[in-house]
Amino acid sequence: MSKELDKLKELGAQKIYEDTHIPLKYVQSVIHESFEGLNKVQFLGFVSILEREYNQNLSALKDTGLEYFNENPQEEHVNSAFFIAPKKARNFKLFYILVALLIFVFVAYKSLEDDSLERSSNKIDNSAIDSVTQNINATAKETVSTETDEQEVNATDNNITEIKIIEPVKIAKMSEPIVVENTTTTEVSLILYPTSKLWIAYINKTDGINRQGVIKEKLELDPSKIWLLSLGHGHVNIEVNGKKTKFNKPDNLLFIYEDGELKELSKTEFKSLNKGRLW
């Protein structure tokens, strides 16, 4: 028996339970090397927590447990009641149809409104152009008449004045600016994909509910909640808001998820957020 295991026995199962929040019956099974009530994944997860909590090397205990599980293979069951079932993919077809319909109605309304404004603008612009054209033509006629009289008076000098007719001024019509609306949306998500069987303990800080168990397939958590996560090992991929991050560490990992962000925590930070407990 190792000195490290002796120290844990001296602490007692009740004290270890209070420090780590590992269920009391599992603490007793681990420190007394009675593995019948455990499976291998749970055992390794609990040993990792004890090593981190008390800064002890429990490799001898781990070897003993692994030898037992290799000699006594067992089917590991996951208590599905501990976990939130993965949500079915949402069907956004109806939503997209409604959005497209609203955009069509809006574009049609704007087109009719712009067409009405364009006709009104054309009437105003044409009136202004007609007025300017009439004034220019009158001025041109007066100029021609005056210069004709001068030509008759100065006919002997053979000086012919060139008559220039000013072209009517064309007024350009300004087009309406086009406004493009951004309809892009981002769906929030929090999904764990273990690459092997994974012991996980998680705390819903929003509702104050603590749960633990073993998972083999992906686990989807409610992204609107605040979560504290403790993983038995770090061989896992975690998806946050559609972006997947790959972890590949032998030691257990600690995280907090809040407001769409996932942050890895130290043991001290985790305890400060969990009333002084590691789990």
Buried (B, 14 or more C-beta within 10 A) or exposed (E): EBEBBEEBEEBEBEEBBEBBBBBEEBBBBBBEEEBEEBBBBBBBBBBBBBBBBBEBEBEEBBEBBBEBBEEEEEEBEBEEEBBBEEEEEEEEEEEEEEEEEEEEEEEEEEEEEBEEEEEEBEEEBEEEBEEBEEEBEEEBEEBEEEEEEEBEEEEEEEEEEEEEEEEBEEEEEEEEEEEEEEEEEEEEBBBBBBEEBBBBBBBBBEEEEEBBBBBEEEBBBBBEBBBBBBBBBBBBBBBBEEEEEEBEEEEBBBBBBEEEEBEBBEBEEBBEBBEEBBB
